[in-house]
């Protein structure tokens, strides 16, 4: 029988008050054939993950997208404009939420000595590494010296950061309702670990100066700025004298920050939002209203924001093109333990998610925006039995009986008409 785990469970984000909590119950048994096949797929992927359990710095991810350093990107599959600029692909995924069961699995994958999260993410690695720029959502903060915990106050092993880099991520949003689970010390440890792993971050900060700076990245010939915000912090107050520790959602501030990033040279501005109502497939009214407001904001006729990436709902939500800009209302969970919904029942949607992939092309004329020429979603699943991320289309190609899960995710993602605007399911 499985160990019980704990999950995050919150009321809709109408305030930053404390939230109800419940214990996880064992999940129902899957069909044996599907489990064996998915486990085999995950194991095969894990063999190619090159997991890092030594504590050494990970090798460069070999992609053309990278943290802003002035180096010229190696290549881009996205083509270029008449002016010779190269486009790029951006991939983004949902919540990394290490419950206690996930931490135990990482210890097991490390042979009982330390923690190795890379095998869990191996199923996403082919997609993430192929993208010029890849963005994750690191929902929890990191602990230290074995002081790690799951729900309700998360402190994850810092080895998560190395695994994210090994998988191919370039940057992560760090603004969530769990950002202050261990106060400013947790924020500092988390950002220190991400820095050490070579991953940029946005949404939380160690200093006031850091809070004023987006995550600067480069992909193709574009300079990309990432900003990140959360609806609240589960009732934890902002640390005394450090109101900049985490960025809260405020329409005026988001627009001002986006305009400042553009003025500082950003060709593409990406905004990560931890928002919405948990366990709700459809975006709520606040998401819809804020999405319209942010995408309508323009300076000199050019949109201030080029892409919105949503997290928090724990279930996949719709993609939609709003005012000419793509919005992902919710990407679902990428890594999480078995999930219990607000009715107290095991809900398999809590381990379903998507990767959004967008191909940006350079502007046709000076001063115009970088346009998304291709928009894709990839249906994903975290199989908690072996503890592995599974690309559902890859699994189907290999004969796994997961079409019902894949098709449900597709229906949700396309539920607001994104297919008419060109969104397609990728592999």
C-alpha positions, 0 to 999 in steps of 0.5 A: 500500500502506498504511503499517504502524501499531502497536497496543496489545496486552496480556496479560489484566490480571493484573498491571501488568507489561510487555506483548508488542507486534507490528507492524500488517499491511495489512488486506484489501481491502473490496468496492469498492461498500461502501467507496465508499458508506461513504466517501460517508456519512462525507464527508457527515457530515464536512461538518456537523462544523464542524471546528476547526483554528484553535486557537480555543476551540470554541463551546458544544455547545448541549446541556442537559447540561453541566459543572457550573457552576450554570447551568440546563439548557435542555431535556431530552427525557427527561420529568419526575416529578410533582415537576417534575424533568427527566430526561436522556439519557446517551451513552457511547462507547469507546476513542479510540486515535490510532495513528500512522496516525490522527495522519497522517490528522488532519494530512491532514484539516487540509490538512497544517497541524496536526491536525484530528480532527473529521472522523473523529468526524463520524459519531458527532456526531448521536448525541453532540450529541443526548444531554444528557450525553456521555462518551468514553474518552480512552485516550492522553495528549497530547504537545506541539510536534510530539512525537507518537507512536503505539504503544507509548508514545502521545503524541497531538496535543492537538487531539484534545480540541477535536475531542471537544468539537466532536463534543459530548462533555462529559466523558472518562475518562482512566484507562487502561493508557496514562495514564503513557506520558509520566509525570506530564508527559503527564497534566498536558498531557492534562488541561490540553488537556481543560480548555481545550476545556471537557471534564471528566475523571476518572481521572487527576489533576495534584494530590492535591486533584484526585484526590479530586474526581469530574468533576461534570456536570449533565444535566436536573435531575440532578447527575452524578458521573463516576469512572474507574479502570484495571486497570494502567499497562503496568508504568510505576510511579506517579510518585514522590511522585504516587501520585494521578496515575492511579486504579487499580481497587480495589473498596473505593476505588471504593465509597468514592469513589462514596459520597463523591460521593453524600454531596457531592450526586450524584444519579447516579454513573457509573463508568468502568472500563478492565478486561477481557481484550483480544480477548475478546468475553465479559467475563472472570471479573474483570469479572463478579465486580467488576461484581456487587460494585460493583452490589450495594453500597448505602447506605440501600437505594440503590445507590451506583453507577448505571451502569458503562461499560467499555473496554479490550478493543478489541472490543465486549462484552456489556451486562448489567443486574446487581443492577438496574444497567446494566453495559457490559463493553466498548464497543470502540474508537471510533477506532483504526488497523487492529488485530492480535490476539494471534494476529498476524492482522488482526482487524476486530473491533478497529475495531468498537464501540458507543455506549451510550445511557441515558434516566434519569428522576427518582426517584418519591420523595425518596431513591430512585434515578434510574431508567434508563427506556430502555437502548439500544446503537448499533452503530458502526464506524471505517472505516480506509480514509477514517478515519471513524466510521460509524453502522452503522444509518445506513449500512444505511439508505443501502444499505451492505452492512454488515449482517453487521458490525452483526448480529455486534455485536448478537449480542455485545451481547445475549449475556448476556440484556440484551434481556430486561431491555429493552435495544434497538438504537437509531439 
